[in-house]
Amino acid sequence: MVGEEVQEMQLAGWIGGTTTGHWPGWLGQWFSLSANVQTVAAQAGAVATALGSYLLAQYLRVWRPRRRGLRAATVALTPPVPN
């Protein structure tokens, strides 16, 4: 989705395009990667954001409590009881 949006912005003239050469057509079909720097950078940024948010959540939920000598967060077996 990110690659398609960058390509749409390039077609609208909002973003420039820096060609990197010819790539196989399946990269565009499967991953929406056009042969330019902007789509590759946008895709890499999206992957870095998703991976970073997962690692941050893992750190806050599991790794930090263990380093402090506490139990890591677990999934509740029963729903909470309202007061």
Secondary structure, 3 states (H helix, E strand, C coil): CHHHHHHHHHHHCCCCCCECCCCCHHHHHHHCCCCEHHHHHHHHHHHHHHHHHHHHHHHHHHHHHHHCCCCCCCCCCCCCCCC
